[in-house]
């Protein structure tokens, strides 16, 4: 091989550790989008059918025992037991940061969008409290003595049989629907960021001499803001996707091992109804008296 041939050989691409981490990051975001961007109406209908059918099947066939069969497993004790806390802990910074950047640092708009979680927390608290009241009032104590109250049943060696609506199914189904609704805004965030980059780069090319941040055009300031927030928002999105996967596993565990069919399906129906009445009715028909839906933010700041 002569020298001219050697000179024409293109350099080999060297894959570095940074390249691997970037590929992993891109793949992770793609998987997260696949998980969270499914049609939310189809997902709601699927949960109802899935929980009903799965529960009926488990009434006739005993599922194999796994670690999910114990209510003392770590995923249940440290996950689902405080599941609403985990959900809003990840959703609040996600909603706030996206709303804050898109609205050009308008804190009031960001807080208004976060207030949907305040509504959701009230709904979650109402139903879970009502479930406990129903269980303790609509039931009987299996004991020789008659008319034993719930508070005395266990202390006297009895077993309380009540209408124990599945708080786990309600919580997990409701969380999944809320996550699905709120993460829609990530689609718009990517479009907004791409537009921001395009406008900022065009402006930057025509204003190369301006280095003072106070004199930079708004497009460049917004470009820098988008880039500084983008990685934070993406990692937040990834953690929400991981939490969503965990909730799917715990829904399956509850279907397989706990509660009766009517207790699980009733709880799922309440969760879906609560989501529908807020996101598909109240938030869309009462724009002035409600926080609105996530898509309203992008329509306002296109």
VEXLUMTOR-494208 format. One record per residue (C-alpha): x negated, y negated, z negated; residue in one letter. Coordinates in nm, 2 decimals, decimal comma. Layout:
N
u: X v: Y w: Z resn: A
...
This chain:
302
u: 0,00 v: 0,00 w: 0,00 resn: X
u: -0,15 v: -0,33 w: 0,11 resn: X
u: -0,15 v: -0,66 w: -0,09 resn: X
u: 0,14 v: -0,81 w: 0,11 resn: X
u: 0,36 v: -0,51 w: 0,03 resn: X
u: 0,28 v: -0,54 w: -0,34 resn: X
u: 0,37 v: -0,91 w: -0,34 resn: X
u: 0,71 v: -0,84 w: -0,18 resn: X
u: 0,81 v: -0,58 w: -0,45 resn: X
u: 1,07 v: -0,75 w: -0,67 resn: X
u: 1,00 v: -0,75 w: -1,04 resn: X
u: 1,17 v: -0,49 w: -1,25 resn: X
u: 1,44 v: -0,60 w: -1,49 resn: X
u: 1,33 v: -0,54 w: -1,84 resn: X
u: 1,61 v: -0,45 w: -2,08 resn: X
u: 1,54 v: -0,60 w: -2,42 resn: X
u: 1,70 v: -0,56 w: -2,75 resn: X
u: 1,88 v: -0,89 w: -2,69 resn: X
u: 2,02 v: -0,74 w: -2,37 resn: X
u: 2,16 v: -0,43 w: -2,55 resn: X
u: 2,32 v: -0,64 w: -2,82 resn: X
u: 2,48 v: -0,87 w: -2,56 resn: X
u: 2,61 v: -0,57 w: -2,37 resn: X
u: 2,75 v: -0,42 w: -2,69 resn: X
u: 2,91 v: -0,76 w: -2,77 resn: X
u: 3,08 v: -0,78 w: -2,43 resn: X
u: 3,21 v: -0,43 w: -2,44 resn: X
u: 3,34 v: -0,49 w: -2,80 resn: X
u: 3,53 v: -0,80 w: -2,69 resn: X
u: 3,68 v: -0,60 w: -2,39 resn: X
u: 3,80 v: -0,32 w: -2,62 resn: X
u: 3,94 v: -0,57 w: -2,87 resn: X
u: 4,14 v: -0,74 w: -2,59 resn: X
u: 4,27 v: -0,40 w: -2,47 resn: X
u: 4,39 v: -0,33 w: -2,82 resn: X
u: 4,55 v: -0,67 w: -2,90 resn: X
u: 4,68 v: -0,78 w: -2,56 resn: X
u: 4,94 v: -0,52 w: -2,51 resn: X
u: 5,30 v: -0,65 w: -2,44 resn: X
u: 5,44 v: -0,74 w: -2,78 resn: X
u: 5,80 v: -0,65 w: -2,70 resn: X
u: 5,70 v: -0,31 w: -2,56 resn: X
u: 5,49 v: -0,26 w: -2,87 resn: X
u: 5,78 v: -0,34 w: -3,11 resn: X
u: 6,01 v: -0,09 w: -2,92 resn: X
u: 5,72 v: 0,17 w: -2,93 resn: X
u: 5,69 v: 0,14 w: -3,31 resn: X
u: 6,05 v: 0,20 w: -3,37 resn: X
u: 6,05 v: 0,51 w: -3,14 resn: X
u: 5,71 v: 0,63 w: -3,26 resn: X
u: 5,81 v: 0,61 w: -3,63 resn: X
u: 6,15 v: 0,77 w: -3,58 resn: X
u: 6,03 v: 1,05 w: -3,36 resn: X
u: 5,71 v: 1,12 w: -3,57 resn: X
u: 5,91 v: 1,12 w: -3,89 resn: X
u: 6,17 v: 1,37 w: -3,75 resn: X
u: 5,90 v: 1,60 w: -3,63 resn: X
u: 5,73 v: 1,60 w: -3,97 resn: X
u: 6,06 v: 1,69 w: -4,13 resn: X
u: 6,05 v: 2,02 w: -3,94 resn: X
u: 5,67 v: 2,09 w: -3,92 resn: X
u: 5,43 v: 2,05 w: -4,20 resn: X
u: 5,13 v: 1,85 w: -4,08 resn: X
u: 4,77 v: 1,97 w: -4,17 resn: X
u: 4,63 v: 1,81 w: -4,48 resn: X
u: 4,38 v: 1,54 w: -4,43 resn: X
u: 4,23 v: 1,27 w: -4,66 resn: X
u: 4,53 v: 1,05 w: -4,55 resn: X
u: 4,76 v: 1,28 w: -4,74 resn: X
u: 4,64 v: 1,15 w: -5,07 resn: X
u: 4,78 v: 0,81 w: -5,18 resn: X
u: 4,45 v: 0,76 w: -5,37 resn: X
u: 4,23 v: 0,75 w: -5,06 resn: X
u: 4,01 v: 0,45 w: -5,03 resn: X
u: 4,18 v: 0,32 w: -4,71 resn: X
u: 4,51 v: 0,31 w: -4,90 resn: X
u: 4,38 v: 0,18 w: -5,23 resn: X
u: 4,15 v: -0,09 w: -5,09 resn: X
u: 4,32 v: -0,15 w: -4,76 resn: X
u: 4,69 v: -0,11 w: -4,74 resn: X
u: 4,76 v: -0,20 w: -5,10 resn: X
u: 4,63 v: -0,55 w: -5,03 resn: X
u: 4,70 v: -0,53 w: -4,66 resn: X
u: 4,88 v: -0,86 w: -4,63 resn: X
u: 4,58 v: -1,03 w: -4,79 resn: X
u: 4,34 v: -0,88 w: -4,54 resn: X
u: 4,56 v: -0,98 w: -4,25 resn: X
u: 4,60 v: -1,34 w: -4,34 resn: X
u: 4,24 v: -1,37 w: -4,45 resn: X
u: 4,14 v: -1,30 w: -4,09 resn: X
u: 4,42 v: -1,47 w: -3,91 resn: X
u: 4,41 v: -1,81 w: -4,09 resn: X
u: 4,05 v: -1,90 w: -3,98 resn: X
u: 4,12 v: -1,76 w: -3,63 resn: X
u: 4,44 v: -1,97 w: -3,58 resn: X
u: 4,29 v: -2,28 w: -3,75 resn: X
u: 3,96 v: -2,28 w: -3,55 resn: X
u: 4,13 v: -2,22 w: -3,21 resn: X
u: 4,39 v: -2,48 w: -3,28 resn: X
u: 4,14 v: -2,73 w: -3,42 resn: X
u: 3,91 v: -2,72 w: -3,11 resn: X
u: 4,18 v: -2,71 w: -2,85 resn: X
u: 4,37 v: -3,00 w: -3,01 resn: X
u: 4,05 v: -3,21 w: -3,01 resn: X
u: 4,00 v: -3,17 w: -3,38 resn: X
u: 4,35 v: -3,26 w: -3,49 resn: X
u: 4,38 v: -3,11 w: -3,84 resn: X
u: 4,75 v: -3,16 w: -3,86 resn: X
u: 4,82 v: -2,95 w: -3,54 resn: X
u: 4,58 v: -2,68 w: -3,67 resn: X
u: 4,77 v: -2,67 w: -4,00 resn: X
u: 5,10 v: -2,67 w: -3,83 resn: X
u: 5,00 v: -2,36 w: -3,64 resn: X
u: 4,87 v: -2,19 w: -3,95 resn: X
u: 5,20 v: -2,26 w: -4,12 resn: X
u: 5,35 v: -1,97 w: -3,93 resn: X
u: 5,16 v: -1,75 w: -4,17 resn: X
u: 5,33 v: -1,93 w: -4,46 resn: X
u: 5,67 v: -1,83 w: -4,31 resn: X
u: 5,55 v: -1,48 w: -4,26 resn: X
u: 5,42 v: -1,46 w: -4,62 resn: X
u: 5,76 v: -1,56 w: -4,75 resn: X
u: 5,93 v: -1,30 w: -4,54 resn: X
u: 5,68 v: -1,03 w: -4,66 resn: X
u: 5,73 v: -1,12 w: -5,02 resn: X
u: 6,11 v: -1,13 w: -5,00 resn: X
u: 6,14 v: -0,79 w: -4,84 resn: X
u: 5,88 v: -0,61 w: -5,05 resn: X
u: 6,04 v: -0,75 w: -5,37 resn: X
u: 6,38 v: -0,65 w: -5,25 resn: X
u: 6,25 v: -0,29 w: -5,17 resn: X
u: 6,15 v: -0,26 w: -5,54 resn: X
u: 6,48 v: -0,39 w: -5,66 resn: X
u: 6,67 v: -0,14 w: -5,44 resn: X
u: 6,46 v: 0,15 w: -5,55 resn: X
u: 6,51 v: 0,08 w: -5,92 resn: X
u: 6,89 v: 0,01 w: -5,90 resn: X
u: 7,00 v: 0,25 w: -5,63 resn: X
u: 6,89 v: 0,58 w: -5,78 resn: X
u: 6,93 v: 0,84 w: -6,05 resn: X
u: 6,70 v: 0,99 w: -6,31 resn: X
u: 6,67 v: 1,37 w: -6,30 resn: X
u: 6,70 v: 1,45 w: -6,67 resn: X
u: 6,94 v: 1,63 w: -6,89 resn: X
u: 7,06 v: 1,31 w: -7,05 resn: X
u: 7,29 v: 1,09 w: -6,84 resn: X
u: 7,26 v: 0,72 w: -6,73 resn: X
u: 6,89 v: 0,68 w: -6,80 resn: X
u: 6,75 v: 0,35 w: -6,67 resn: X
u: 6,45 v: 0,33 w: -6,44 resn: X
u: 6,24 v: 0,18 w: -6,71 resn: X
u: 6,30 v: 0,48 w: -6,94 resn: X
u: 6,31 v: 0,76 w: -6,69 resn: X
u: 5,93 v: 0,83 w: -6,66 resn: X
u: 5,86 v: 0,78 w: -7,03 resn: X
u: 6,12 v: 1,05 w: -7,12 resn: X
u: 5,98 v: 1,30 w: -6,87 resn: X
u: 6,23 v: 1,24 w: -6,60 resn: X
u: 6,19 v: 1,19 w: -6,23 resn: X
u: 6,36 v: 0,89 w: -6,06 resn: X
u: 6,52 v: 0,96 w: -5,72 resn: X
u: 6,60 v: 0,63 w: -5,55 resn: X
u: 6,62 v: 0,47 w: -5,21 resn: X
u: 6,25 v: 0,42 w: -5,17 resn: X
u: 6,22 v: 0,22 w: -4,85 resn: X
u: 5,86 v: 0,25 w: -4,72 resn: X
u: 5,68 v: -0,07 w: -4,81 resn: X
u: 5,37 v: 0,07 w: -4,62 resn: X
u: 5,56 v: 0,10 w: -4,29 resn: X
u: 5,72 v: -0,24 w: -4,33 resn: X
u: 5,39 v: -0,41 w: -4,41 resn: X
u: 5,18 v: -0,23 w: -4,14 resn: X
u: 5,44 v: -0,27 w: -3,87 resn: X
u: 5,50 v: -0,64 w: -3,95 resn: X
u: 5,12 v: -0,71 w: -3,97 resn: X
u: 5,07 v: -0,55 w: -3,63 resn: X
u: 5,34 v: -0,76 w: -3,47 resn: X
u: 5,22 v: -1,08 w: -3,63 resn: X
u: 4,86 v: -1,00 w: -3,52 resn: X
u: 4,98 v: -0,93 w: -3,17 resn: X
u: 5,17 v: -1,26 w: -3,15 resn: X
u: 4,89 v: -1,48 w: -3,30 resn: X
u: 4,61 v: -1,32 w: -3,09 resn: X
u: 4,79 v: -1,42 w: -2,76 resn: X
u: 4,62 v: -1,75 w: -2,80 resn: X
u: 4,28 v: -1,59 w: -2,74 resn: X
u: 4,37 v: -1,56 w: -2,37 resn: X
u: 4,43 v: -1,93 w: -2,35 resn: X
u: 4,11 v: -2,00 w: -2,55 resn: X
u: 3,90 v: -1,83 w: -2,29 resn: X
u: 4,06 v: -2,03 w: -2,01 resn: X
u: 4,03 v: -2,35 w: -2,21 resn: X
u: 3,66 v: -2,27 w: -2,28 resn: X
u: 3,59 v: -2,20 w: -1,91 resn: X
u: 3,76 v: -2,52 w: -1,80 resn: X
u: 3,57 v: -2,71 w: -2,07 resn: X
u: 3,24 v: -2,57 w: -1,95 resn: X
u: 3,31 v: -2,65 w: -1,59 resn: X
u: 3,41 v: -3,01 w: -1,67 resn: X
u: 3,13 v: -3,06 w: -1,91 resn: X
u: 2,86 v: -2,93 w: -1,68 resn: X
u: 2,98 v: -3,15 w: -1,39 resn: X
u: 2,98 v: -3,45 w: -1,61 resn: X
u: 2,63 v: -3,35 w: -1,75 resn: X
u: 2,48 v: -3,33 w: -1,40 resn: X
u: 2,59 v: -3,69 w: -1,33 resn: X
u: 2,49 v: -3,83 w: -1,67 resn: X
u: 2,15 v: -3,67 w: -1,73 resn: X
u: 2,01 v: -4,00 w: -1,85 resn: X
u: 2,25 v: -4,03 w: -2,14 resn: X
u: 2,10 v: -3,87 w: -2,45 resn: X
u: 2,26 v: -4,06 w: -2,72 resn: X
u: 2,55 v: -3,85 w: -2,86 resn: X
u: 2,76 v: -4,16 w: -2,93 resn: X
u: 2,75 v: -4,26 w: -2,57 resn: X
u: 2,81 v: -3,92 w: -2,41 resn: X
u: 3,14 v: -3,87 w: -2,22 resn: X
u: 3,42 v: -3,68 w: -2,38 resn: X
u: 3,38 v: -3,38 w: -2,15 resn: X
u: 3,02 v: -3,32 w: -2,28 resn: X
u: 3,12 v: -3,37 w: -2,64 resn: X
u: 3,40 v: -3,12 w: -2,59 resn: X
u: 3,17 v: -2,88 w: -2,41 resn: X
u: 2,93 v: -2,88 w: -2,71 resn: X
u: 3,22 v: -2,83 w: -2,95 resn: X
u: 3,35 v: -2,53 w: -2,75 resn: X
u: 3,01 v: -2,36 w: -2,73 resn: X
u: 2,95 v: -2,41 w: -3,11 resn: X
u: 3,29 v: -2,26 w: -3,20 resn: X
u: 3,30 v: -1,98 w: -2,94 resn: X
u: 3,09 v: -1,72 w: -3,11 resn: X
u: 3,27 v: -1,78 w: -3,44 resn: X
u: 3,61 v: -1,73 w: -3,28 resn: X
u: 3,50 v: -1,42 w: -3,09 resn: X
u: 3,36 v: -1,25 w: -3,40 resn: X
u: 3,68 v: -1,34 w: -3,58 resn: X
u: 3,88 v: -1,18 w: -3,30 resn: X
u: 3,67 v: -0,87 w: -3,31 resn: X
u: 3,73 v: -0,82 w: -3,69 resn: X
u: 4,10 v: -0,87 w: -3,63 resn: X
u: 4,09 v: -0,59 w: -3,37 resn: X
u: 3,91 v: -0,36 w: -3,61 resn: X
u: 4,18 v: -0,44 w: -3,88 resn: X
u: 4,45 v: -0,36 w: -3,62 resn: X
u: 4,29 v: -0,02 w: -3,55 resn: X
u: 4,29 v: 0,05 w: -3,92 resn: X
u: 4,65 v: -0,04 w: -3,96 resn: X
u: 4,74 v: 0,20 w: -3,67 resn: X
u: 4,56 v: 0,48 w: -3,85 resn: X
u: 4,75 v: 0,41 w: -4,18 resn: X
u: 5,08 v: 0,39 w: -3,99 resn: X
u: 5,01 v: 0,74 w: -3,87 resn: X
u: 4,92 v: 0,86 w: -4,22 resn: X
u: 5,24 v: 0,73 w: -4,36 resn: X
u: 5,45 v: 0,89 w: -4,09 resn: X
u: 5,28 v: 1,22 w: -4,15 resn: X
u: 5,28 v: 1,24 w: -4,53 resn: X
u: 5,50 v: 1,00 w: -4,71 resn: X
u: 5,87 v: 0,90 w: -4,74 resn: X
u: 6,17 v: 1,04 w: -4,56 resn: X
u: 6,28 v: 0,96 w: -4,20 resn: X
u: 6,55 v: 0,71 w: -4,31 resn: X
u: 6,32 v: 0,54 w: -4,55 resn: X
u: 6,05 v: 0,49 w: -4,28 resn: X
u: 6,27 v: 0,40 w: -3,99 resn: X
u: 6,47 v: 0,15 w: -4,20 resn: X
u: 6,15 v: -0,03 w: -4,31 resn: X
u: 6,03 v: -0,04 w: -3,95 resn: X
u: 6,36 v: -0,18 w: -3,83 resn: X
u: 6,34 v: -0,45 w: -4,09 resn: X
u: 5,99 v: -0,54 w: -3,99 resn: X
u: 6,08 v: -0,56 w: -3,62 resn: X
u: 6,39 v: -0,76 w: -3,70 resn: X
u: 6,19 v: -1,01 w: -3,91 resn: X
u: 5,94 v: -1,06 w: -3,63 resn: X
u: 6,21 v: -1,10 w: -3,37 resn: X
u: 6,42 v: -1,35 w: -3,57 resn: X
u: 6,11 v: -1,57 w: -3,62 resn: X
u: 5,89 v: -1,55 w: -3,31 resn: X
u: 6,16 v: -1,48 w: -3,05 resn: X
u: 6,44 v: -1,69 w: -3,19 resn: X
u: 6,36 v: -1,95 w: -3,46 resn: X
u: 6,02 v: -2,06 w: -3,34 resn: X
u: 6,13 v: -2,09 w: -2,98 resn: X
u: 6,47 v: -2,26 w: -3,03 resn: X
u: 6,38 v: -2,50 w: -3,31 resn: X
u: 6,06 v: -2,67 w: -3,19 resn: X
u: 6,11 v: -2,97 w: -3,42 resn: X
u: 6,19 v: -2,77 w: -3,74 resn: X
u: 5,94 v: -2,49 w: -3,69 resn: X
u: 5,57 v: -2,45 w: -3,61 resn: X
u: 5,65 v: -2,32 w: -3,27 resn: X
u: 5,49 v: -2,02 w: -3,10 resn: X
u: 5,12 v: -1,99 w: -3,03 resn: X
u: 5,16 v: -2,05 w: -2,66 resn: X
u: 5,30 v: -2,40 w: -2,73 resn: X
u: 4,95 v: -2,52 w: -2,83 resn: X
u: 4,81 v: -2,45 w: -2,48 resn: X
u: 5,11 v: -2,60 w: -2,30 resn: X
u: 5,05 v: -2,92 w: -2,50 resn: X
u: 4,67 v: -2,94 w: -2,44 resn: X
u: 4,62 v: -2,82 w: -2,09 resn: X
